[in-house]
Amino acid sequence: MDDDAAARAKAARESCPFLTAKQTAFHLGIARSTLKAMRLGGKGPRCRRHGRTWRYHIDDIEAWSAANARGGVHG
């Protein structure tokens, strides 16, 4: 995880570790509709329902992202 992503994740944990679908999609760099399709297909990060809103815990987002990393060189 680069320094900027680590700083954003730390700030999220300190303020509220639960992100909305819109915030999660932005954090992952994907469309909200893609995130919804992944949730419906059981392929996205773990999420939970808080009232009428789906929420994603920052740790679940980061774990899902790390588990789905492919290729590249880790420095």
ZIKA-V286931 format. One record per pair of residues at least 12 apart in sequence whose ideal C-beta (glycine too) atoms are under 7 Angstrom apart, sorted by sequence separation. I is the first residue (numbers start at 0). J is the second residue. D is the distance in whole Angstrom. If there is no record, write none. Layout:
# ZIKA-V286931
i->I j->J d->D
i->I j->J d->D
This chain:
# ZIKA-V286931
i->20 j->34 d->6
i->45 j->59 d->4
i->20 j->35 d->7
i->38 j->53 d->7
i->44 j->59 d->5
i->44 j->60 d->5
i->45 j->63 d->7
i->44 j->63 d->4
i->43 j->63 d->7
i->17 j->49 d->7
i->23 j->55 d->4
i->19 j->52 d->6
i->20 j->53 d->5
i->27 j->60 d->7
i->26 j->60 d->6
i->19 j->54 d->7
i->18 j->54 d->7
i->17 j->54 d->4
i->18 j->55 d->5
i->23 j->60 d->6
i->27 j->64 d->7
i->17 j->55 d->7
i->17 j->56 d->6
i->18 j->57 d->6
i->16 j->56 d->5
i->16 j->57 d->5
i->16 j->58 d->7
i->18 j->60 d->7
i->12 j->57 d->6
i->11 j->57 d->5
i->8 j->57 d->6
i->8 j->61 d->6
